[in-house]
Amino acid sequence: MSPTMFFADYGAHVRILEEVTTLQKQGYEIEILAYPNGRDIEGINVRRCWGVPFNYRVIVGSSRHKIYLDVLLAAMAILHGLRHKPDIIHAHLHEGGLIGWVLSRLTGAPLVFDYQGSLTGEMVDHRFLSTESRFFKFFYWLETRINYAADVILTSSTHAAHLLAENFTVSPTKIHPLPDCVNADTFCAANYTDAEKCQLKTSLGLPLDKKIIVYLGVLTPYQGVDLLLESLARLKQTRDDYHLLMMGYPGVLKYQQMAEMMGLADQVTFTGKILYQDAPRYLALGDIAVAPKISATEGSGKILNYMAMALPTVAFNTPVSREFLGDGGIYAPEISSQALETALNRALDLSTGNRQRLGHYLRQRVITHFAWDRAGEQISAIYQALLSGEPLPTVNLRTTHRRLSGNP
């Protein structure tokens, strides 16, 4: 159950695609129910709900347009689910969890809820809802009910697992941390020769004599893009040995204009949307990477892509960033452009040898802890337990957190 315009080359879409791909390898037959207008992927079976004639754009984050799309998706899911009873309902995002809950009650199929962050937290982060709004309590109540409705909750980080247990009092026996992962064979800098990288740099108009900072993701304030540009404007006052390759959408024109107003037109190159299959080739151009996401509850899968590409990574010191990067992150201690500037300075000052050693550490950490094949086995074990009525695999949240943090 994917209440998104799957596939749109970012965030939750990538997690859904990689989960489906690894489960198909294990013999599962999977059908994705999604919004209209997404990009079809060969080998992935997607059934889309009806569309509307006035909205063909991909929706990022919270949006009023999602209300009628969710209604259309729910109607299609119920009609289709009653005709073709599923064995398992695996729902992504809270909208999917709500639709999946109804379908689970109607069909008797167990509900697995893939939790990637707080519903109300995301709505506040996207400035769709204020904590002072009269609707906040309703959405918090709805979020709580959806959390309780699932038979199993998979979380995209151990931080999210603790959030569910402590803030929403969800039983820990239901919660199974399944951190975002990455295919380290695909995201591997060694797949590209120096000549190939030089050719791509030239085609993009990137300087060959400067260190390339790469960013790949959604271009919005809650991703920290505003703070990133502000930090580069500060950085420009003391050095000019860097260039930012800004990959993603929407808001390209907005941020191009912002960069020009800040005097950064010569320091930043905007590519627009990058297809997921092309992401490794573009990330291979980087010397360092930056992931300035502000949210304390949502996942940040781009960090794992950076790590697999052996890129030293600058990020804010949030629980999710620290869970992925461990001791190998270059952290801005507070969420501000000044702190981000300081962290970028540290990263740019790394010698070639230190940069390579840190990148190697991060890549090995990804291979050890964040591989999709291992995650697929974990999902499969949960599916089989639900189908057979056997006890679910046991999970100790504290042990999992200590393992990922590197503590004994």
GUTOR-200072 format. One line per field, with one value per residue (C-alpha): residue in one letter; x, y, z. Coordinates in nm, 2 decimals. Layout:
GUTOR-200072
vovex <- a,...
c1 <- X,...
c2 <- Y,...
c3 <- Z,...
//
This chain:
GUTOR-200072
vovex <- m,s,p,t,m,f,f,a,d,y,g,a,h,v,r,i,l,e,e,v,t,t,l,q,k,q,g,y,e,i,e,i,l,a,y,p,n,g,r,d,i,e,g,i,n,v,r,r,c,w,g,v,p,f,n,y,r,v,i,v,g,s,s,r,h,k,i,y,l,d,v,l,l,a,a,m,a,i,l,h,g,l,r,h,k,p,d,i,i,h,a,h,l,h,e,g,g,l,i,g,w,v,l,s,r,l,t,g,a,p,l,v,f,d,y,q,g,s,l,t,g,e,m,v,d,h,r,f,l,s,t,e,s,r,f,f,k,f,f,y,w,l,e,t,r,i,n,y,a,a,d,v,i,l,t,s,s,t,h,a,a,h,l,l,a,e,n,f,t,v,s,p,t,k,i,h,p,l,p,d,c,v,n,a,d,t,f,c,a,a,n,y,t,d,a,e,k,c,q,l,k,t,s,l,g,l,p,l,d,k,k,i,i,v,y,l,g,v,l,t,p,y,q,g,v,d,l,l,l,e,s,l,a,r,l,k,q,t,r,d,d,y,h,l,l,m,m,g,y,p,g,v,l,k,y,q,q,m,a,e,m,m,g,l,a,d,q,v,t,f,t,g,k,i,l,y,q,d,a,p,r,y,l,a,l,g,d,i,a,v,a,p,k,i,s,a,t,e,g,s,g,k,i,l,n,y,m,a,m,a,l,p,t,v,a,f,n,t,p,v,s,r,e,f,l,g,d,g,g,i,y,a,p,e,i,s,s,q,a,l,e,t,a,l,n,r,a,l,d,l,s,t,g,n,r,q,r,l,g,h,y,l,r,q,r,v,i,t,h,f,a,w,d,r,a,g,e,q,i,s,a,i,y,q,a,l,l,s,g,e,p,l,p,t,v,n,l,r,t,t,h,r,r,l,s,g,n,p
c1 <- 0.00,0.18,0.00,0.25,0.30,0.53,0.80,0.94,1.31,1.33,1.27,0.99,0.97,1.33,1.25,0.94,1.13,1.42,1.19,0.98,1.29,1.46,1.13,1.07,1.41,1.28,0.97,0.70,0.44,0.38,0.14,0.18,-0.14,-0.05,-0.16,-0.17,0.10,0.41,0.69,0.66,0.95,1.02,0.94,0.74,0.36,0.18,-0.20,-0.29,-0.61,-0.81,-0.67,-0.81,-0.77,-0.63,-0.33,-0.06,0.24,0.43,0.34,0.62,0.53,0.21,-0.05,-0.42,-0.42,-0.35,-0.69,-0.89,-0.61,-0.63,-1.01,-0.96,-0.68,-0.89,-1.19,-0.97,-0.79,-1.11,-1.27,-0.95,-0.87,-1.22,-1.19,-0.83,-0.78,-0.42,-0.21,-0.03,-0.10,0.22,0.13,0.37,0.31,0.02,-0.23,-0.14,-0.17,-0.52,-0.63,-0.45,-0.63,-0.97,-0.87,-0.73,-1.06,-1.25,-1.02,-0.86,-0.52,-0.25,-0.13,0.24,0.29,0.61,0.67,0.91,0.83,0.56,0.25,0.20,0.58,0.60,0.30,0.46,0.80,0.63,0.45,0.12,0.00,0.09,0.11,-0.12,-0.38,-0.72,-0.67,-0.34,-0.51,-0.73,-0.43,-0.23,-0.52,-0.56,-0.18,-0.20,-0.49,-0.31,0.00,-0.21,-0.40,-0.10,0.00,0.37,0.54,0.86,1.06,1.31,1.54,1.58,1.51,1.16,1.12,1.19,0.95,0.67,0.73,0.79,0.57,0.28,0.31,0.30,0.39,0.76,0.66,0.50,0.80,1.07,1.35,1.42,1.66,1.68,1.94,2.14,2.26,2.64,2.71,2.51,2.62,3.00,3.24,3.48,3.22,3.33,3.66,3.84,3.78,3.40,3.38,3.58,3.35,3.04,3.19,3.27,2.92,2.77,3.01,3.17,3.51,3.79,4.01,3.77,3.63,3.28,3.01,2.72,2.36,2.09,1.73,1.42,1.47,1.27,1.33,1.27,1.55,1.78,1.84,1.79,2.04,2.28,2.28,2.32,2.62,2.78,2.73,2.92,3.18,3.24,3.38,3.69,3.74,3.66,3.79,3.45,3.15,2.81,2.64,2.27,2.07,1.69,1.35,1.11,1.18,1.48,1.39,1.33,1.67,1.85,1.71,1.81,2.16,2.19,2.07,2.34,2.61,2.65,2.57,2.92,2.95,2.63,2.51,2.15,2.07,1.70,1.56,1.80,1.67,1.74,1.94,2.16,2.23,2.55,2.71,2.64,2.74,3.07,3.17,3.17,3.46,3.22,2.85,2.60,2.27,2.13,1.78,1.62,1.36,1.43,1.18,1.20,1.45,1.73,1.82,2.04,2.30,2.33,2.38,2.66,2.82,2.81,2.99,3.26,3.18,3.26,2.93,2.83,2.50,2.32,2.36,2.01,1.94,1.88,2.20,2.40,2.24,2.36,2.69,2.80,3.14,3.21,2.99,3.11,2.84,2.70,2.62,2.32,2.07,2.20,2.38,2.68,2.72,2.68,2.94,3.19,3.12,3.16,3.49,3.61,3.52,3.68,4.00,4.04,4.35,4.31,4.43,4.20,3.91,3.97,4.01,3.69,3.50,3.63,3.51,3.16,3.13,3.23,2.97,2.70,2.80,2.80,2.48,2.26,2.23,1.90,1.94,1.96,1.66,1.46,1.53,1.40,1.08,1.03,1.07,0.80,0.57,0.61,0.53,0.22,0.10,0.17,0.06,0.40,0.56,0.72,1.10,1.21,1.38,1.56,1.54,1.82,2.05,1.98,2.05,2.38,2.49,2.43,2.59,2.90,2.86,2.92
c2 <- 0.00,0.30,0.64,0.80,0.87,0.57,0.58,0.93,0.87,0.99,0.91,0.66,0.56,0.42,0.23,0.07,-0.02,-0.18,-0.38,-0.51,-0.60,-0.79,-0.97,-1.07,-1.24,-1.45,-1.56,-1.33,-1.20,-0.83,-0.58,-0.21,0.00,0.36,0.70,0.78,0.96,0.78,0.64,0.27,0.04,-0.27,-0.59,-0.41,-0.47,-0.14,-0.09,0.28,0.44,0.68,1.02,1.37,1.60,1.89,1.74,1.56,1.67,1.46,1.56,1.59,1.59,1.69,1.84,1.90,1.72,1.40,1.40,1.32,1.10,0.90,0.86,0.74,0.50,0.37,0.30,0.12,-0.08,-0.20,-0.30,-0.48,-0.63,-0.78,-0.94,-1.06,-1.12,-1.05,-1.28,-0.98,-0.61,-0.41,-0.04,0.26,0.60,0.67,0.72,0.37,0.25,0.38,0.23,-0.09,-0.10,-0.09,-0.35,-0.57,-0.57,-0.65,-0.93,-1.07,-1.03,-0.92,-0.56,-0.47,-0.09,0.05,0.35,0.62,0.90,1.07,1.18,1.50,1.55,1.55,1.78,2.03,1.99,2.06,2.36,2.20,2.21,2.40,2.25,2.53,2.44,2.31,2.01,1.90,1.70,1.52,1.42,1.31,1.09,0.95,0.88,0.70,0.48,0.38,0.29,0.06,-0.10,-0.27,-0.63,-0.54,-0.20,-0.18,0.14,0.31,0.38,0.27,0.63,0.59,0.26,0.43,0.72,0.47,0.29,0.60,0.87,0.66,0.37,0.11,-0.24,-0.31,-0.66,-0.51,-0.29,-0.42,-0.17,-0.21,0.08,0.22,0.02,0.06,-0.17,-0.12,-0.30,-0.04,0.26,0.21,0.47,0.21,0.14,0.46,0.55,0.88,0.95,0.89,1.12,1.39,1.37,1.40,1.69,1.87,1.81,1.96,2.26,2.17,2.30,2.04,2.22,2.25,2.01,1.90,1.89,1.68,1.70,1.46,1.48,1.69,2.07,2.20,2.40,2.10,1.92,2.21,2.34,2.70,2.66,2.49,2.79,3.03,2.83,2.84,3.22,3.24,2.99,3.21,3.48,3.27,3.02,2.94,2.59,2.42,2.38,2.24,2.00,2.03,1.73,1.71,1.87,2.05,2.41,2.43,2.78,2.91,2.79,2.91,3.26,3.23,3.13,3.42,3.66,3.53,3.56,3.19,3.15,3.04,2.81,2.60,2.38,2.27,1.95,1.92,1.57,1.28,0.93,0.68,0.46,0.75,0.87,0.66,0.81,1.16,1.10,0.96,1.32,1.42,1.47,1.52,1.50,1.70,1.59,1.89,1.74,1.91,1.66,1.46,1.18,1.11,0.88,1.01,0.74,0.97,0.94,0.56,0.63,0.88,0.62,0.35,0.59,0.64,1.01,1.19,1.32,1.65,1.63,1.78,1.59,1.43,1.08,0.93,1.09,0.95,0.61,0.58,0.76,0.66,0.80,0.86,1.16,1.52,1.68,2.03,2.04,2.26,2.34,2.67,2.79,2.89,2.54,2.39,2.62,2.50,2.14,2.20,2.37,2.07,1.84,2.05,2.07,1.69,1.58,1.34,1.05,1.13,1.17,0.83,0.66,0.81,0.72,0.36,0.34,0.46,0.22,-0.07,0.04,0.03,-0.31,-0.45,-0.29,-0.16,-0.42,-0.48,-0.86,-0.88,-0.65,-0.87,-1.18,-0.99,-0.89,-1.25,-1.39,-1.15,-1.24,-1.61,-1.58,-1.38,-1.63,-1.94,-1.80,-1.86,-1.61,-1.31,-1.28,-1.12,-0.78,-0.59,-0.22,-0.13,-0.40,-0.30,0.07,-0.02,-0.24,0.04,0.30,0.09,0.07,-0.26
c3 <- 0.00,-0.13,-0.10,-0.33,-0.70,-0.71,-0.85,-0.80,-0.73,-0.37,-0.01,0.07,-0.30,-0.29,0.03,-0.12,-0.45,-0.27,-0.03,-0.32,-0.52,-0.24,-0.15,-0.52,-0.52,-0.23,-0.43,-0.31,-0.55,-0.47,-0.61,-0.52,-0.49,-0.56,-0.67,-1.05,-1.25,-1.11,-1.32,-1.40,-1.32,-1.52,-1.32,-1.06,-1.06,-0.98,-0.98,-0.98,-0.85,-1.07,-1.13,-1.16,-1.47,-1.28,-1.10,-1.28,-1.08,-0.83,-0.47,-0.22,0.15,0.31,0.07,0.06,-0.28,-0.10,0.07,-0.25,-0.38,-0.05,-0.09,-0.45,-0.35,-0.06,-0.28,-0.54,-0.27,-0.10,-0.43,-0.55,-0.21,-0.18,-0.53,-0.48,-0.11,-0.01,0.22,0.37,0.37,0.39,0.42,0.39,0.55,0.78,0.50,0.38,0.73,0.76,0.43,0.52,0.86,0.69,0.43,0.70,0.89,0.57,0.45,0.76,0.62,0.87,0.86,0.85,0.89,0.75,0.97,0.84,1.09,1.29,1.09,1.30,1.31,0.93,0.90,1.13,0.95,0.62,0.77,0.68,1.04,1.35,1.70,1.80,1.54,1.66,1.42,1.58,1.85,1.60,1.38,1.68,1.79,1.44,1.42,1.75,1.63,1.31,1.52,1.74,1.45,1.29,1.37,1.32,1.27,1.08,1.15,0.93,1.23,1.59,1.69,1.53,1.72,2.05,1.96,1.90,2.23,2.45,2.30,2.16,2.41,2.13,2.27,2.20,2.09,1.78,1.68,1.46,1.36,0.99,0.91,0.56,0.36,0.04,-0.24,-0.20,-0.53,-0.72,-0.51,-0.55,-0.67,-0.81,-1.08,-1.26,-1.41,-1.37,-1.74,-1.71,-1.41,-1.59,-1.89,-1.67,-1.48,-1.81,-1.94,-1.62,-1.63,-1.30,-1.22,-1.23,-0.98,-0.69,-0.43,-0.52,-0.24,-0.34,-0.23,-0.36,-0.25,-0.23,-0.24,0.05,0.37,0.59,0.41,0.52,0.17,0.28,0.57,0.32,0.09,0.38,0.51,0.17,0.15,0.49,0.36,0.05,0.27,0.37,0.09,-0.27,-0.32,-0.33,-0.56,-0.47,-0.70,-0.60,-0.74,-0.69,-0.72,-0.68,-0.62,-0.86,-0.99,-0.63,-0.51,-0.82,-0.76,-0.39,-0.48,-0.72,-0.46,-0.22,-0.48,-0.52,-0.89,-0.96,-0.66,-0.72,-1.01,-1.01,-1.21,-1.14,-1.10,-1.11,-1.19,-0.91,-1.15,-1.24,-0.88,-0.83,-1.14,-1.03,-0.66,-0.79,-0.88,-0.51,-0.27,0.03,0.07,0.28,0.44,0.63,0.70,1.00,1.10,1.41,1.33,0.96,0.80,0.58,0.32,0.12,0.39,0.32,-0.05,0.04,0.27,0.01,-0.23,0.04,0.08,0.40,0.51,0.68,0.87,1.17,1.49,1.48,1.61,1.26,1.12,1.41,1.38,1.02,1.04,1.39,1.48,1.11,1.07,1.04,1.26,1.29,1.66,1.63,1.35,1.22,0.91,1.12,1.27,0.92,0.78,1.05,0.97,0.60,0.67,0.86,0.58,0.31,0.52,0.52,0.34,0.05,0.27,0.56,0.32,0.17,0.51,0.64,0.32,0.35,0.71,0.61,0.32,0.54,0.80,0.53,0.41,0.76,0.90,0.62,0.34,0.17,0.14,0.52,0.56,0.31,0.52,0.83,0.65,0.52,0.87,1.00,0.70,0.77,1.14,1.07,0.81,1.02,1.35,1.50,1.74,1.58,1.59,1.91,1.90,2.18,2.09,2.32,2.19,1.83,1.91,2.08,1.79,1.53,1.75,1.80,2.18,2.36
//
